[in-house]
Amino acid sequence: MKIVDNFYSFLEARELGEKSFPEVERNTYKFTNCGAWIKETTKGVVVGSIIEGSDACCEEIVLEYPFNIKEFWQALDQIENEADELWREANGLFQRDSDGCIL
């Protein structure tokens, strides 16, 4: 398990050869189905996604240093799943009942 305690250890733990945050932003967007975004903060990173063709967006996930790189990849997976669900809902591919359950 790789512990991330600063930006440079984050780059190293990702194992994608990135050298700068713009590269991280580009790869995060490019290699996720939903076009996820990532922001750098003084305390860690934040990930999220907009939903194309909708006013909806995913709930942001904040990861503060130190965190395990596995937590980052799980956060991206969570964003991907939420974005897919919101996109399907926005495009009429499924409906919810009054309790919010998928019909």
Secondary structure, 3 states (H helix, E strand, C coil): CCEECCHHHHHHHHCCCCCCHHHHHHHHHHCCCCCCEEEECCCEEEEECECCCCCCECCCEEEECCEEHHHHHHHHHHHHHHHHHHHHHHCCCCCECCCCCEC
